[in-house]
Amino acid sequence: MRPPDQLAAEIERRRTFAIISHPDAGKTTLTEKLLLYGGAIHLAGSVKQNSKAARQTTSDWMELERQRGISISTSVLQFEFADKRVNLLDTPGHNDFSEDTYRTLAAADCAVMLIDSVKGVEPQTKKLFEVCRLRRIPIVTFINKMDRHGREPLELLDEIENVLGIPCSPVNWPIGSGPEFQGVFDRWGKQLLRFERAEGGSRPAPMAATTVDDPELREAIGERAHKQLIDELALLDVAGHPFYQDHFLAGEVTPVFFGSAMTNFGVEPFLERFVDLAPSPRPRPTTDGGAVVATEPRFTGFIFKIQANMDPAHRDRVAFLRVCSGRFTRGMDVLHPRTGKTVSLTKPMQFVGRERNIIDEAFAGDIIGLWDPGILRIGDTLCQGAAVEFAGVPRFSPEHFVRARCTDPMKRKQLKKGLDQLSEEGAIQMFFHRKRLERDPILGAVGVLQFEVTQYRLRSEYGATVEFDKLPYQHARWVEGDGLNLDRFERPGISTCVVDLDERPLVLFESEWGVRNAAQQNPEVKFVSAIQPTLLVKAMKAGAPA
Ligand code: G4P
């Protein structure tokens, strides 16, 4: 056993965060540069190159990612910086609604909101911001691509404040823009940080500290830009939002950084401040209304993602667990409260991209991959000691439905296996007619891209071909009550009744009216949607604060 103060120190130095952004804002580039400054890679360009090379040699599923130019999977990257252990959760960046992204945010303690200085706040940024706000995740803003002629910094702050409704407190301020972008003025440290370009950004950019009066600087950016800089800094001092750490942790203000991930300008000052600003693992709420504090010595954690066939060479299922408290050690026996069984965690893994390493220990804030023989589900808690259950891993109520038709009866077995696994993994939700009048299952998803991914994975990983017939339903409600007469929900053109994999009945409705009408007509029946996630989905669709 480690002494408690050592355990607390290990946990305190963890920083677990995700980057949220619209596609093309530069998330991959920034991630890579963070790894470069964190010493995890020595030459930028390798992440992209490696993943491109890997895409040609590994799974077909990744081929879909390549074809569509999207990243469907979520992985975790770790590096050390300034004595902090940084865990960066990689969230998929495509446009379609993805449950994965939202579940990943459930495992983060903080988010970096990346904004393209030319485009400003974009739709996907807005949606992800709303999720963070609902989850009260503190947000640090990085305005990227300052080496391009983008919008005026003040205009960008205005847009963030007006569109997202969060006050901005700039930690640093850009010096020049476009080709004249020189670096940033660190408002907190009261120094000017000038950068030099280095080999197209593949190595750290040399940085020098100077002052705003530096004649060389004045010459480099020109008299006009220099005067503008002085005026803007003075304006910020009197009219800028002050920064308070507790307001930031409550999601009430966002500290803002400027930079260019491509040229590395501003990346190091960002990272230095970020690891101090970002919170160490926060208390995690439990379903009984309590919370587990990260420094509690006993191990607890929850599963936020399950992925089958991550690598065809290892045909297996990996469950990703966020450690919420204490210390995890290899071979540990833990309680699985949902089943009441004890599980031995013999093969804990950590991932760097697609590579896996067996690890011996992990601490609150860390993410570990667990080899899953098929017993774990998304949202499950694992813990030492008394049973506890973590709240808030979204289980989404699907909004799109199809009937999955087997097109090759010889492959029915493979199709069943594939659908069973993909639904356990949370990639899709599967329902059946409650009297089994229809043999083919109904699939539900929150975003239609999930159907495409499912079809593709069924073919490439299970050799099963399937056709999807779109169904007219838009809402799902689990029904609870004594002596339920489910026949009354069989109303052509309005609703039908199905069961999920646990044989729990649910009604699928074609319209919002149907849901309301059924509730009015059946006051003794409880209609349950996944309350919190539905709220998330609605808020994101409306793009409105909750
Ligand atoms: P994403 O993961 O958010 O989708 O974005 P990604 O990093 O792939 O970046 C999208 C494009 O923006 C890339 O250009 C990338 O080089 C560029 N980019 C990222 N950061 C900066 C920056 O600070 N300044 C400038 N000027 N560009 C930046 P691409 O042409 O699509 O790809 P590539 O051939 O350069 O890799």
Boltz pocket constraint, residues with backbone or C-beta under 6 A from the ligand:
constraints:
  - pocket:
      binder: B
      contacts: [[A, 21], [A, 22], [A, 23], [A, 24], [A, 25], [A, 26], [A, 27], [A, 28], [A, 29], [A, 30], [A, 93], [A, 144], [A, 145], [A, 146], [A, 147], [A, 148], [A, 259], [A, 260], [A, 261], [A, 262], [A, 263]]
      max_distance: 6.0
